[in-house]
Amino acid sequence: MAEIIDGKAVAQDIRDGLGNAVKELEEEGITPCLATVLMSDDPAAEKYVSMKQSDCEEVGIATRDPEITAEDSAEDLYNLIEELNNDPEVHGILVQLPLPDHVEEQPVIDQISPQKDVDGFHPENVGKLVIGNPRFKPCTPHGVQMLLDAYDIETEGKDAVVVGRSNIVGKPMANIFIQKADGGNATTTVCHSRTQDLESKVKQADILVAAAGVAEFIDGSMISEDTIVIDVGTNSVERDGERTLVGDVEFESAEQKASAITPVPGGVGPMTRAMLLYNTVKAAALQNDVDVSLPKQ
Ligand SMILES: NC(=O)c1ccc[n+]([C@@H]2O[C@H](COP(=O)([O-])OP(=O)(O)OC[C@H]3O[C@@H](n4cnc5c(N)ncnc54)[C@H](OP(=O)(O)O)[C@@H]3O)[C@@H](O)[C@H]2O)c1
């Protein structure tokens, strides 16, 4: 039976550590501040942003909630980002995705100052991660790395298999695993929708990261004994007439086979949220040239 990897508990430890780092910054007269830009009427996006704001509040990070609506133009959004880029009291800028159809995503990401890009999506930060000199690692894969570290799960020399190749999860996860650094040095396979014989790739994994967004499509029969299963997938499905969240991995059968597994919810999700706070505190420290003690990695 697999050990359950408790993302909630690890995320709480990280938030506690960040609370101390925020106090160190306060002693230097700096209050870290995250601007959350919401250009959507979608209730789910509104909920994500309000959760991120209350996470900030909990550790002492200030927030800005600038005015922009789903009907505004791309130009309005660029102008707002420029204002935030130039505001010395704002250290991190988060643009909640997805954007409305009339606003293209990549030019917006490109517009955010790389020093304030706490999602780690700007090409400069992507490049820095790839060459092994990361400034901000994207929150979800960074959270996975922290989770493995918290459970003393060695990545060096292991076969890591990442299912999914998105810019926000799969690709940066693979880039973290292949780095010649602590928490890396894994032999890494990346699978996607065109992968032939996914099952044989998944079976070879010492560490499996499932990030395809397909409800429960990997089950216990597809994984080997002793695999560490990290389930990033967050899929809303109907069960017994009610909506519920499930991962990309079928938990009950995988739990019988794996040596450790993250639940959904309560695994990777809380870590993603904690790593946004981490990047915001780091951004404030870097912009002010102050050393603070951040949780490891
Ligand atoms: N827990 C968290 O904090 C968190 C954070 C972010 C995302 N998520 C969840 O993680 C999942 C992935 O998110 P994302 O943004 O990376 O999704 P995405 O942009 O839709 O990317 C999905 C990736 O999975 C691949 N894929 C889809 N179906 C597949 C299949 N049957 N076999 C193999 N590969 C397949 C796709 O391949 P192609 O490239 O060939 O299309 C694509 O690379 C979603 O459920 C999302 O909600 C959770």
The ligand as an SDF file (V2000), in Angstrom:
LIG
                    3D

 48 52  0  0  0  0  0  0  0  0999 V2000
   -2.7250   20.7200   -9.2590 N   0  0  0  0  0  0  0  0  0  0  0  0
   -2.3410   21.8710   -9.7960 C   0  0  0  0  0  0  0  0  0  0  0  0
   -1.8810   22.7700   -9.1190 O   0  0  0  0  0  0  0  0  0  0  0  0
   -2.4410   22.0470  -11.2680 C   0  0  0  0  0  0  0  0  0  0  0  0
   -1.7570   23.0980  -11.9030 C   0  0  0  0  0  0  0  0  0  0  0  0
   -1.8150   23.1760  -13.2990 C   0  0  0  0  0  0  0  0  0  0  0  0
   -2.5540   22.2330  -14.0130 C   0  0  0  0  0  0  0  0  0  0  0  0
   -3.2420   21.2730  -13.3230 N   0  0  0  0  0  0  0  0  0  0  0  0
   -3.9880   20.2260  -14.0280 C   0  0  0  0  0  0  0  0  0  0  0  0
   -3.0360   19.4170  -14.7070 O   0  0  0  0  0  0  0  0  0  0  0  0
   -3.5950   18.9290  -15.9090 C   0  0  0  0  0  0  0  0  0  0  0  0
   -2.6990   19.3460  -17.0540 C   0  0  0  0  0  0  0  0  0  0  0  0
   -2.6900   20.7550  -17.1380 O   0  0  0  0  0  0  0  0  0  0  0  0
   -2.0050   21.5160  -18.3630 P   0  0  0  0  0  0  0  0  0  0  0  0
   -2.2980   22.9370  -18.2160 O   0  0  0  0  0  0  0  0  0  0  0  0
   -0.5910   21.0620  -18.4710 O   0  0  0  0  0  0  0  0  0  0  0  0
   -2.8780   20.8980  -19.5780 O   0  0  0  0  0  0  0  0  0  0  0  0
   -2.7810   21.0640  -21.1300 P   0  0  0  0  0  0  0  0  0  0  0  0
   -2.1850   22.3680  -21.5090 O   0  0  0  0  0  0  0  0  0  0  0  0
   -4.1200   20.6790  -21.6480 O   0  0  0  0  0  0  0  0  0  0  0  0
   -1.7340   19.9370  -21.5570 O   0  0  0  0  0  0  0  0  0  0  0  0
   -2.0560   18.5850  -21.4610 C   0  0  0  0  0  0  0  0  0  0  0  0
   -0.9090   17.7610  -21.9880 C   0  0  0  0  0  0  0  0  0  0  0  0
   -1.2560   16.3920  -21.8500 O   0  0  0  0  0  0  0  0  0  0  0  0
   -1.1160   15.7250  -23.0830 C   0  0  0  0  0  0  0  0  0  0  0  0
   -2.1570   14.7070  -23.2060 N   0  0  0  0  0  0  0  0  0  0  0  0
   -3.4870   14.8930  -23.3190 C   0  0  0  0  0  0  0  0  0  0  0  0
   -4.1310   13.7120  -23.4060 N   0  0  0  0  0  0  0  0  0  0  0  0
   -3.1700   12.7650  -23.3570 C   0  0  0  0  0  0  0  0  0  0  0  0
   -3.2040   11.3480  -23.4010 C   0  0  0  0  0  0  0  0  0  0  0  0
   -4.3350   10.6770  -23.5260 N   0  0  0  0  0  0  0  0  0  0  0  0
   -2.0320   10.6810  -23.3280 N   0  0  0  0  0  0  0  0  0  0  0  0
   -0.8610   11.3480  -23.1890 C   0  0  0  0  0  0  0  0  0  0  0  0
   -0.7760   12.6870  -23.1330 N   0  0  0  0  0  0  0  0  0  0  0  0
   -1.9150   13.3840  -23.2140 C   0  0  0  0  0  0  0  0  0  0  0  0
   -1.2580   16.7870  -24.1480 C   0  0  0  0  0  0  0  0  0  0  0  0
   -0.5610   16.3630  -25.3020 O   0  0  0  0  0  0  0  0  0  0  0  0
   -0.3970   17.2840  -26.6330 P   0  0  0  0  0  0  0  0  0  0  0  0
    0.6640   18.2730  -26.2930 O   0  0  0  0  0  0  0  0  0  0  0  0
    0.0370   16.3120  -27.6680 O   0  0  0  0  0  0  0  0  0  0  0  0
   -1.7380   17.9050  -26.8710 O   0  0  0  0  0  0  0  0  0  0  0  0
   -0.6170   17.9990  -23.4670 C   0  0  0  0  0  0  0  0  0  0  0  0
    0.7830   18.0140  -23.6590 O   0  0  0  0  0  0  0  0  0  0  0  0
   -5.0200   19.5110  -15.9520 C   0  0  0  0  0  0  0  0  0  0  0  0
   -5.9010   18.5610  -15.3600 O   0  0  0  0  0  0  0  0  0  0  0  0
   -4.9320   20.7180  -15.0800 C   0  0  0  0  0  0  0  0  0  0  0  0
   -6.1720   21.0700  -14.5010 O   0  0  0  0  0  0  0  0  0  0  0  0
   -3.1900   21.1540  -11.9890 C   0  0  0  0  0  0  0  0  0  0  0  0
  1  2  1  0
  2  3  2  0
  2  4  1  0
  4  5  1  0
  4 48  2  0
  5  6  2  0
  6  7  1  0
  7  8  2  0
  8  9  1  0
  8 48  1  0
  9 10  1  0
  9 46  1  0
 10 11  1  0
 11 12  1  0
 11 44  1  0
 12 13  1  0
 13 14  1  0
 14 15  2  0
 14 16  1  0
 14 17  1  0
 17 18  1  0
 18 19  2  0
 18 20  1  0
 18 21  1  0
 21 22  1  0
 22 23  1  0
 23 24  1  0
 23 42  1  0
 24 25  1  0
 25 26  1  0
 25 36  1  0
 26 27  1  0
 26 35  1  0
 27 28  2  0
 28 29  1  0
 29 30  1  0
 29 35  2  0
 30 31  1  0
 30 32  2  0
 32 33  1  0
 33 34  2  0
 34 35  1  0
 36 37  1  0
 36 42  1  0
 37 38  1  0
 38 39  2  0
 38 40  1  0
 38 41  1  0
 42 43  1  0
 44 45  1  0
 44 46  1  0
 46 47  1  0
M  CHG  2   8   1  16  -1
M  END
$$$$
